[in-house]
């Protein structure tokens, strides 16, 4: 079994670090890498989909990033407890037909003792935006350290 620091119980600083590590991983758009942060039997709800296990997560993320092109994500901590973290996030992506979307969401995470996420609940709303209204324009990959977060962007 692998350990994924920081591990519970989370301090505020640990929770902020966990959120940024998750953001950075998701911005790689590598389903196999991202799935390693979850338990083998992790349970997910993403919008109206219910998934169990890493293989299902890999399949889901592969489909997601095959449809949500030029995906860039920012996550921000909302609250935390010993083994749970609540996150708000926004991502921008382009549909295959060229339209741009800004997706706003909330996640609730629960971790096991080794720091792997055993449960993820996500609710997400999509808003179509014009190209000129995009705010996430860094090169694909993790958000640069000097790029503003959600609060600084007024999102």
Buried (B, 14 or more C-beta within 10 A) or exposed (E): EEEBEBBBEBEEEBBBBBBBBBBBBBBBBBBEEBBBBBBEEBBBBBEEEEBEBBEBBBBBBBEBBEEBBBBBBBBBBBEBEEBBBBBBBBBBBBBEEEEBBBBBBBBBBBBBEBBBBBBBBBEBEBEEBEEEEBBBEEEEEBBEEEBEBBEEEEB
